[in-house]
Amino acid sequence: MSKTALITGITGQDGAYLADFLVKKGYKVYGTFRRVSSPNFWRLLHLGIVDQVNLIPADLIDESSLTEAVKVSQPDEVYHLAAQSYVGTSFDQPITSGEFTGLAVTRILESIRQYDSSIKFYQASSSEMFGNVKSYPQNEQTAFMPQSPYAVAKVYGFHVTKIYREGYGMFACNGILFNHESPLRGLEFVSRKITNGVAKIVLGIDKHLYLGNLGSIRDWGYAPEYIECMWKMLQQKEADDYVIATGEPHTVFDFVKQAFSLVDLDWKKFVKTDKKLFRILEVHVLQGDSRKARRKLHWKPKTKFEDLVKIMLNADIERWSRWKKGEVFPWDALSSIDEFSTFKRKMI
């Protein structure tokens, strides 16, 4: 008998990849989306699954809409991925980030508890929770030292998930995923900003790439591989929390050099530092220790850092090449203020 899954945030990078993964496993997939004037379904369109999922409007600050989504879908598993997911925005909108990224976890857990507490629950936790801890690599036992409103909200979500697991006996897991990237990553994230910028430079669309702190160290993996871990966590006999990471640290500078080297360009001629792009509080080193996941979930990352950069850069070059030919296709360029001027120039 096939299972049913409900994914909050199905229109995001992880939500779209997870929906595709579960559809291929024979799941009936439901996903929540937030009603806006311009619906953001381009990732589902890109993967060719928009007609294979059931979309339910819901809002993370409206518990009744979350409860209705649970009732309509009647899921075996709930994957809670929706959030205000950009660290920089959380400084600009700290209260909103607390509501959407933190308290929303309680709202959906409570909806599940009251409707059917046997539903399995996955909470998308984040490596940002570790902040500037002095020890690394970080594992499930490492203390949290959050450095942003986003990270604080994620810490809240992590602990409330454990409380519902231990207090109510619910099957509730935290996946502490380190940075995981793909061609479906949003343009506000530095990885996509780099590959998108390099693609535009090599095609003559732009002349410079503006970045913030090049010295930050991150543990970058390939998003489609991390999605499998979410599913595997909910297939275990007992609910638990897991760090998912490659264990390989690289600086933002490493990402920049690798991307420019792939197109035989000297990064020094194109990269500009913009102090406005620095975080108010920097997180210096995030490096994960995923030995527990490798042992219990029988998982390990396959895509190397260099290959990840190549996958993303090639995808952005291909998209902007199509754009130059006048093609219209689903993409996220207009969701970024920085990209609007490029499209405006072409429309004039």
Order of alpha helices (4+ residues) and beta strands (2+ residues): beta-alpha-beta-alpha-beta-alpha-beta-alpha-alpha-alpha-beta-alpha-beta-beta-alpha-beta-beta-beta-alpha-beta-beta-alpha-beta-alpha-alpha-alpha
